[in-house]
Amino acid sequence: MKMSRLTVLVMILSLLTAGFAFAGKDLDAVKKKGFIQAGVNGGVFGFGMPDEKGVWKGLDVDTAKAVAAAIFGDASKVKYTPLTAQQRFTALQSGEIDVLTRNATRTLSRETQLGLNFVTVNYYDGQGFMVPKKLGVKSAKELGGATVCVLPGTTTEQNAADYFRSNSMDWKPVVIESTSELAKTFFAGRCDVLTSDASQLAGTRAVAPNPKDYAILPEIISKEPLAPAVRHGDDQFRDIVDFAVLAMINAEELGITSQNVDEMMKSNDPMVQRFLGVIEGNGAALGLDEKWAYNIVKQVGNYGEVFERNVGVNTTLGIERGLNALWTNGGLMYSPPFK
């Protein structure tokens, strides 16, 4: 059968490009400057916050470190930009940051109208309410007429309005732009209730003058799949950020930790060998070194380690894995095959 010149050309190009990833504009810019500029939340304990020595720590901070470990082989190649809820998407759109790892909920409008690509969820959350125990409130259904501290420009504000409306309750929003100022306003007694993602409420309570004075109510009123985001336009960079998150999840599935990863390099399991780059291919597909996933686990840890270190039951926050457990343990954390 005779083939046209166009068909032959397409076949040649397909063969030349098969198995190779080409850097896009965002990845090129990151490599050129030698670090990742990550947008983070500067005031949520356990997720994104500098400690007393100015060292950034948190689950979202570790997510940014995982991306740096994948690209540079060095998890420290990150600089952090603290952003408010109103600033975060503009900072990403404008190029001020390369990746947003700041407890942002993936929604249809944000993916489309804002021109963003969210990747794999790194924390499944839901919106709740926190109140001073002295109010004696046991349920969100008792919050009619309350003044409520809330961040503007968030799904939180709309969810709260919908909740109070659907339950035929009045409310008085107190809108504060900064997360840290929001907490100060609540602790100062200027509002009866603080509403946010349950994880943020736990983080806020952890830094309260007296955490035992505050209660998080049992109602969860929304789904908040929190995920890192990048700009539209660079599929390779998006893939790298996506699989950096997935690598931490997959490592936990395979039983690979920061402590045993060197020993696991000797494993005879082909899934482990492919994941750690002993069997080559995954690195080339992403345009990375074959040890990219090894570097993430060695320097940052698997997802379980990251979770427990930052927000788990043995931390000040004391959060159970819940939806953020592996799928094999009743949670939603699930990785596709690394092959």
Backbone torsions as a table, in degrees:
resi	resn	phi	psi	omega
1	MET	NA	130.7	-177.5
2	LYS	-84.6	132.0	179.7
3	MET	-104.6	146.9	178.2
4	SER	-73.3	160.4	177.7
5	ARG	-59.8	-37.2	-179.8
6	LEU	-63.8	-42.3	179.8
7	THR	-63.1	-42.9	179.5
8	VAL	-63.7	-41.9	179.8
9	LEU	-62.0	-44.2	178.6
10	VAL	-61.3	-40.9	179.7
11	MET	-65.4	-40.6	179.4
12	ILE	-64.1	-45.8	179.3
13	LEU	-62.0	-37.8	179.7
14	SER	-64.4	-40.9	179.6
15	LEU	-67.6	-38.9	-178.9
16	LEU	-67.5	-34.5	-175.6
17	THR	-95.1	-11.3	-177.4
18	ALA	-60.9	129.7	175.7
19	GLY	82.1	0.4	-179.1
20	PHE	-119.0	134.0	176.8
21	ALA	-103.7	135.9	-179.0
22	PHE	-107.1	135.3	-176.1
23	ALA	-65.9	137.0	174.8
24	GLY	-94.3	-177.2	-173.9
25	LYS	-62.7	-40.1	-178.1
26	ASP	-70.4	-42.5	178.3
27	LEU	-66.6	-40.3	176.5
28	ASP	-57.4	-44.7	-178.3
29	ALA	-65.2	-40.0	178.5
30	VAL	-62.9	-46.3	-178.9
31	LYS	-65.1	-37.0	-177.5
32	LYS	-64.8	-41.5	-178.6
33	LYS	-85.2	-16.0	172.1
34	GLY	86.0	12.6	177.3
35	PHE	-160.6	166.7	176.2
36	ILE	-103.9	132.4	172.7
37	GLN	-94.8	111.3	-175.0
38	ALA	-108.0	131.7	173.7
39	GLY	-85.7	125.6	-175.7
40	VAL	-132.8	169.4	174.2
41	ASN	-91.2	117.9	-174.4
42	GLY	-81.8	4.6	-174.1
43	GLY	-142.6	25.7	177.8
44	VAL	-117.0	105.7	-179.2
45	PHE	-56.9	132.1	179.1
46	GLY	93.2	-18.0	-177.7
47	PHE	-120.4	-45.5	178.0
48	GLY	-163.9	105.5	-176.4
49	MET	-170.2	135.8	175.1
50	PRO	-76.7	143.9	177.9
51	ASP	-81.9	-171.6	-175.5
52	GLU	-64.6	-17.7	177.5
53	LYS	-97.6	2.9	179.9
54	GLY	84.5	9.0	179.8
55	VAL	-86.0	125.9	-178.6
56	TRP	-73.7	133.5	-179.4
57	LYS	-140.9	156.6	176.4
58	GLY	139.3	164.5	-179.4
59	LEU	-61.7	-42.1	178.8
60	ASP	-71.5	-32.9	175.7
61	VAL	-63.8	-44.3	178.7
62	ASP	-64.7	-30.9	176.4
63	THR	-63.9	-43.2	176.7
64	ALA	-63.7	-38.7	178.1
65	LYS	-63.0	-36.3	178.8
66	ALA	-62.8	-40.1	178.1
67	VAL	-64.3	-42.0	178.8
68	ALA	-64.3	-41.4	178.7
69	ALA	-61.9	-38.1	179.5
70	ALA	-66.3	-45.1	-174.4
71	ILE	-79.9	-45.8	-172.5
72	PHE	-105.3	-10.9	-173.1
73	GLY	73.6	14.2	-175.6
74	ASP	-145.9	108.5	-176.0
75	ALA	-67.6	-13.4	-179.1
76	SER	-84.0	-5.7	-176.4
77	LYS	-80.3	56.8	179.9
78	VAL	-135.8	139.9	168.4
79	LYS	-119.7	145.1	-170.8
80	TYR	-112.8	136.1	175.6
81	THR	-117.3	107.9	177.9
82	PRO	-70.6	132.9	-174.9
83	LEU	-132.9	143.9	171.8
84	THR	-79.6	169.8	178.7
85	ALA	-59.8	-36.0	-179.3
86	GLN	-75.8	-27.3	-177.5
87	GLN	-84.1	-26.9	-163.5
88	ARG	-58.4	-46.3	-175.7
89	PHE	-76.3	-35.7	176.8
90	THR	-62.9	-40.5	179.3
91	ALA	-62.0	-37.2	178.4
92	LEU	-72.8	-45.4	-179.5
93	GLN	-60.6	-38.3	-174.8
94	SER	-79.9	-13.3	-177.5
95	GLY	90.1	6.3	177.0
96	GLU	-62.4	-33.2	175.9
97	ILE	-125.1	160.0	179.4
98	ASP	-92.6	-35.9	-177.5
99	VAL	-145.1	143.4	177.7
100	LEU	-103.2	114.0	174.5
101	THR	-121.8	70.0	-172.1
102	ARG	-140.2	76.1	176.6
103	ASN	22.4	63.1	178.4
104	ALA	-106.9	132.2	-179.5
105	THR	-80.7	130.4	175.8
106	ARG	-74.8	124.7	176.8
107	THR	-135.7	163.3	-180.0
108	LEU	-61.6	-46.4	-175.7
109	SER	-66.6	-35.4	179.7
110	ARG	-69.0	-36.7	177.6
111	GLU	-67.7	-37.8	-172.1
112	THR	-96.4	-61.9	-175.1
113	GLN	-67.1	-32.9	-178.7
114	LEU	-91.3	-8.5	177.7
115	GLY	69.7	41.0	-177.9
116	LEU	-115.8	154.6	171.4
117	ASN	-116.4	113.6	172.3
118	PHE	-85.6	150.4	-179.9
119	VAL	-111.2	-160.3	-178.1
120	THR	-58.6	137.9	179.6
121	VAL	-61.6	131.5	176.0
122	ASN	-105.6	-2.8	173.6
123	TYR	-163.4	118.9	175.4
124	TYR	-87.7	123.9	-173.0
125	ASP	-134.2	-178.7	175.8
126	GLY	-160.0	152.5	-175.4
127	GLN	-80.9	139.5	178.6
128	GLY	-137.5	-167.2	-178.5
129	PHE	-134.3	141.2	174.5
130	MET	-122.7	138.4	-178.2
131	VAL	-136.0	156.2	170.2
132	PRO	-66.1	136.5	-179.1
133	LYS	-60.8	-27.7	-177.1
134	LYS	-64.7	-17.6	176.9
135	LEU	-71.7	-21.1	179.4
136	GLY	73.2	16.2	-179.5
137	VAL	-82.1	132.8	-179.0
138	LYS	-113.0	-14.8	-176.5
139	SER	-144.8	148.8	177.2
140	ALA	-64.2	-20.3	178.6
141	LYS	-69.3	-9.5	179.7
142	GLU	-98.4	11.1	-172.2
143	LEU	-95.2	12.6	179.0
144	GLY	-56.2	129.8	179.3
145	GLY	82.4	2.4	-176.5
146	ALA	-75.9	152.3	168.8
147	THR	-88.9	134.0	-170.7
148	VAL	-126.5	120.7	175.0
149	CYS	-76.7	130.6	-176.7
150	VAL	-151.5	148.9	176.0
151	LEU	-82.7	141.7	177.3
152	PRO	-82.0	161.8	175.4
153	GLY	66.6	28.2	-177.5
154	THR	-127.3	162.5	171.8
155	THR	-65.2	-24.2	-179.3
156	THR	-57.9	-45.4	-177.6
157	GLU	-63.3	-45.1	-179.9
158	GLN	-68.1	-41.0	179.2
159	ASN	-60.7	-42.2	-179.9
160	ALA	-64.0	-44.3	179.0
161	ALA	-60.3	-42.9	179.2
162	ASP	-64.2	-40.5	-177.5
163	TYR	-65.1	-47.5	-178.5
164	PHE	-66.7	-38.3	179.5
165	ARG	-66.0	-45.2	-177.3
166	SER	-67.6	-22.9	178.3
167	ASN	-102.6	15.4	176.2
168	SER	52.8	44.8	179.0
169	MET	-120.7	142.6	172.9
170	ASP	-82.5	154.4	173.6
171	TRP	-153.0	159.0	-178.9
172	LYS	-124.0	100.4	-179.9
173	PRO	-69.9	137.4	171.7
174	VAL	-113.5	103.6	-171.1
175	VAL	-91.7	120.3	179.4
176	ILE	-127.0	130.0	-171.9
177	GLU	-72.6	-41.5	-173.6
178	SER	-92.2	138.7	178.5
179	THR	-59.8	-43.9	-178.8
180	SER	-66.8	-39.9	178.3
181	GLU	-69.2	-32.9	177.2
182	LEU	-61.0	-45.4	179.4
183	ALA	-63.4	-44.0	179.5
184	LYS	-60.9	-40.8	179.8
185	THR	-62.5	-42.9	179.6
186	PHE	-66.5	-47.2	-178.5
187	PHE	-66.1	-25.4	178.5
188	ALA	-79.4	-4.8	176.7
189	GLY	84.4	16.2	-179.9
190	ARG	-78.0	-10.8	173.3
191	CYS	-143.9	156.4	-177.0
192	ASP	-79.4	-30.4	-168.3
193	VAL	-135.4	144.7	169.1
194	LEU	-115.8	126.3	177.7
195	THR	-118.8	136.2	179.6
196	SER	-170.5	-176.6	172.2
197	ASP	-59.9	144.6	-176.4
198	ALA	-57.6	-34.9	178.7
199	SER	-64.0	-41.5	179.3
200	GLN	-68.2	-35.8	176.9
201	LEU	-61.9	-42.3	178.5
202	ALA	-64.0	-40.7	178.6
203	GLY	-66.7	-38.6	178.7
204	THR	-67.6	-44.0	179.0
205	ARG	-61.8	-34.1	-177.9
206	ALA	-62.3	-27.2	-178.9
207	VAL	-105.4	13.5	177.2
208	ALA	-68.7	153.6	176.5
209	PRO	-53.6	-38.0	175.3
210	ASN	-143.3	90.9	-175.2
211	PRO	-53.0	-31.2	-176.8
212	LYS	-69.0	-10.3	-179.9
213	ASP	-81.8	-3.9	-172.8
214	TYR	-125.5	145.1	-179.4
215	ALA	-124.6	137.5	173.0
216	ILE	-94.2	121.7	-175.4
217	LEU	-70.8	156.8	-172.0
218	PRO	-72.0	-21.9	-174.9
219	GLU	-72.1	132.5	169.3
220	ILE	-113.3	120.1	-167.2
221	ILE	-106.2	5.3	-178.3
222	SER	-157.8	168.8	168.7
223	LYS	-101.1	127.8	-179.5
224	GLU	-130.4	82.6	175.4
225	PRO	-76.2	104.8	-175.2
226	LEU	-89.4	129.7	-174.0
227	ALA	-148.6	151.2	172.1
228	PRO	-65.0	157.8	-179.6
229	ALA	-140.5	150.3	173.8
230	VAL	-131.6	172.5	177.8
231	ARG	-77.2	153.2	167.2
232	HIS	-61.2	150.1	168.9
233	GLY	116.2	-10.5	177.7
234	ASP	-136.4	90.4	-175.7
235	ASP	-64.2	-35.3	-178.8
236	GLN	-66.5	-43.6	178.8
237	PHE	-63.1	-41.3	177.4
238	ARG	-60.2	-43.3	179.4
239	ASP	-61.8	-40.5	-178.8
240	ILE	-65.6	-45.5	178.6
241	VAL	-62.8	-42.0	179.8
242	ASP	-60.5	-51.2	-175.6
243	PHE	-76.6	-16.0	171.4
244	ALA	-65.8	-42.5	175.7
245	VAL	-65.8	-46.3	-178.4
246	LEU	-63.9	-31.2	179.6
247	ALA	-62.7	-38.6	178.6
248	MET	-66.5	-38.6	178.6
249	ILE	-68.7	-45.6	-178.4
250	ASN	-64.3	-36.7	178.1
251	ALA	-60.9	-41.8	178.3
252	GLU	-65.2	-40.0	177.7
253	GLU	-59.2	-39.1	-176.9
254	LEU	-85.1	-3.4	-180.0
255	GLY	76.5	24.0	-179.9
256	ILE	-97.8	126.6	-178.7
257	THR	-122.7	171.6	176.9
258	SER	-64.4	-22.9	-178.3
259	GLN	-85.2	-31.2	-175.3
260	ASN	-111.7	5.7	-173.0
261	VAL	-62.7	-34.9	178.9
262	ASP	-66.5	-40.4	177.6
263	GLU	-67.1	-36.9	-179.3
264	MET	-67.7	-18.0	174.5
265	MET	-60.8	-20.9	-179.5
266	LYS	-92.4	0.9	-176.6
267	SER	-62.2	147.8	175.6
268	ASN	-91.7	-3.4	-179.9
269	ASP	-72.5	118.8	-178.3
270	PRO	-61.5	-30.1	177.5
271	MET	-65.8	-41.5	177.5
272	VAL	-67.3	-41.9	-179.6
273	GLN	-62.2	-43.0	178.2
274	ARG	-65.8	-41.9	-177.3
275	PHE	-63.0	-42.3	-175.9
276	LEU	-88.6	-0.4	175.7
277	GLY	86.4	6.3	174.8
278	VAL	-64.5	-44.2	166.8
279	ILE	-92.9	117.4	-172.4
280	GLU	-78.0	159.8	176.3
281	GLY	143.0	-45.7	-178.0
282	ASN	-66.0	-38.5	178.7
283	GLY	-63.8	-47.1	179.4
284	ALA	-61.4	-37.4	-179.4
285	ALA	-62.8	-32.8	180.0
286	LEU	-94.8	-7.7	-175.5
287	GLY	77.5	28.8	-176.8
288	LEU	-122.2	168.7	171.3
289	ASP	-61.8	146.8	-178.2
290	GLU	-64.0	-17.6	180.0
291	LYS	-95.7	19.1	-176.1
292	TRP	-58.7	-44.0	-178.8
293	ALA	-72.1	-37.6	174.9
294	TYR	-56.7	-45.1	-178.0
295	ASN	-62.8	-37.9	177.9
296	ILE	-62.4	-49.8	-176.2
297	VAL	-67.7	-42.7	-178.1
298	LYS	-63.8	-42.0	-172.4
299	GLN	-94.7	-26.2	-176.3
300	VAL	-116.2	-41.7	-179.1
301	GLY	113.3	170.2	173.7
302	ASN	-81.1	175.6	-174.3
303	TYR	-61.6	-40.8	179.8
304	GLY	-60.7	-41.0	178.2
305	GLU	-64.4	-43.6	-180.0
306	VAL	-63.4	-43.8	179.7
307	PHE	-61.8	-52.7	-175.1
308	GLU	-66.1	-35.4	-179.0
309	ARG	-67.0	-34.7	-172.5
310	ASN	-100.1	-40.2	-171.8
311	VAL	-135.5	-0.8	-171.7
312	GLY	-68.0	-176.2	-172.3
313	VAL	-63.5	-23.4	-179.3
314	ASN	-96.0	9.3	175.1
315	THR	-100.8	177.6	177.5
316	THR	-61.0	-32.4	-178.3
317	LEU	-73.5	-37.8	176.5
318	GLY	63.9	40.0	-176.6
319	ILE	-88.2	130.4	174.1
320	GLU	-72.3	155.3	-179.9
321	ARG	-61.7	-46.0	177.0
322	GLY	51.8	-126.9	179.9
323	LEU	-63.8	-19.3	-178.1
324	ASN	-91.2	11.2	170.8
325	ALA	-78.3	162.9	174.3
326	LEU	-61.4	154.4	178.4
327	TRP	-58.9	-28.7	178.9
328	THR	-72.5	-13.6	178.9
329	ASN	-115.0	22.7	176.1
330	GLY	88.9	6.1	179.2
331	GLY	-99.2	-165.9	-177.4
332	LEU	-110.3	-1.9	-178.1
333	MET	-76.6	118.4	-170.8
334	TYR	-149.3	130.4	-179.4
335	SER	-112.4	139.2	171.7
336	PRO	-70.3	165.3	-179.9
337	PRO	-62.8	143.4	175.6
338	PHE	-96.2	78.4	178.5
339	LYS	-160.6	NA	NA
